[in-house]
Amino acid sequence: MAWTPASGVEGFRTANIHADLVKAAASARGVLVEDVDKSAYSLSHEGKTVWFYGPMPDRTSFVARQIADSKHSTKKFLQRADVPAPEGRLFGWKNQKAAWAYAKVIGLPVVVKPVTGSSGKGVTSDINDEDHFQLAWSQIEQHSKVVVEKHVYGRDYRLFVVGDSYVAAIFRDPASVTGDGVHTISELVNVKNETRADNPYLNAKKVVLTPVMLRTLDQLGLSEKTILPSGRKITLHPVANVGAGGDSIDVTADVHPDFAKIAVRAAHSVPGVFFAGVDLLVPDISKAASEQEFAVCEINTRPDIALHHFPVLGEAHDVAGALVEALFPTAHRVPASNWEKRQLRLTGELVDPDIIMHLAAQNSVAGWVRVVDGTYLAIVAYGPGTALRKFEDKVSAIAKTQVASSPWHASVKRSGFVTATPVTSSKLERLAARRPQAVQSPRRKPARSGIASLLHRIKRKFMGIVGSLADVPKQ
């Protein structure tokens, strides 16, 4: 299902973004969210409660987590389910010579990766000689177990599976830069990182020129100081993981039914899996499986949910919503015609509006917030009743916490207005200069593709209200 957040995208933060998306999806469907701490929370609906730790529900078993955490164990379970997986073996970090001998037996090229880990850290693929093998080995932490496996040619895809359903897919394009005839490769990497900063999911996943990338440049007769001709694209790293600098491109509509079924079967090859990210290597995911060679290389029982909500290119998909609806089959998005309205007024030492924006995103609340006359925050919020009450409680808690550590009195009126005795503050002057502060306003104007086009569609100075405000009931 396509994703258009009620609160816009600016309020989402990199920290805890996957859990925030689950909470937002639940709130949008009238499911009650109750926080225990920063990581643990519960979702409740019609007498049923599911506990979460981060984005992972209690329906995912400990056994599934342990198996999927080991790339070597995962391979064995995939093979038991007759799902093609790369041929490979496990070695101790000190057994590099034996590992290299094995690599030559199964045939080059090979892949070297730590048995545990995520985000592509320590993974090197397409290794064709001993020097490259030694360099790849050196990128893995000592005392780690190391997997050496046959390199499978194909494009790298992540398919999101919930229960017995395939939901969405991303093509992960390896880290690359395209020349403009002006900037060096190092400068192009910096420009790319600036672009990624606009994406709430990618802004912490910067492209870094690693020793493996520098080796790739050297083999091409280039260096980080080379100025590429305009239009020339070079791949910096064969590993396509987004965490290693790759780009995410939505291909949900292109997946052949064969691979949708294979993804579900692969996910269920690991006992105790409720939802998973299935990593697939195949030349063309739009063609039948019988027409090409392919392999499933990993199963992730804690996949990055935000990967599908914030693609670099293509349509955003509400995989968090799919997860919530799978857990609560009777929970569906509350239509805007059934939304309620709240007006909040926070005075005293003003809270940064960005905090309000984050709470709005987390609770799937639409509306706006602004600094008025440098003395108070005016907040108008719209959304499902359950979500609004949670949002109001959070804002109230902020007021109480803030004032409790300061010398002024505060009170919370149950009419929905949060108030505190006005005070003089340098922070007020700083925040006043920012008014009016919309809950959705990009810091810069990125290219209109992927997440950028989503920002463009909801660029009005509101929190991305779904539909027209005229359709929201007034109270």
Secondary structure, DSSP 4 states (H G I P E B T S, - for coil): -B---TT-STT--STTHHHHHHHHHHHHTT-EEEESSSSEEEEEETTEEEEEETTEETTS-HHHHHHHH-HHHHHHHHHHTT-----EEEEETT-HHHHHHHHHHH-SSEEEEESS-STTTT-EEEE-SHHHHHHHHHTSPTT-EEEEEE---SEEEEEEEETTEEEEEEEEEPSEEE--SSSBHHHHHHHHHHHHTTSTTTTT------HHHHHHHHHTT--TT-BPPTT-EEES-S---GGGT-EEEE-GGG--HHHHHHHHHHHHTSTT-SEEEEEEEES-TTS-GGGS--EEEEEESS--THHHHS-SBS--B-HHHHHHHHHSTT--PPPGGG-EEEEEEEESSPPPHHHHHHHHHHTT-EEEEEEETTTEEEEEEEE-HHHHHHHHHHHHHHHHHHHHTSSS-EEE-TTS-EEE-----HHHHHHHTT-S--SS--SS---SSTHHHHHHHT-SSSS--SS-GGGSPP-
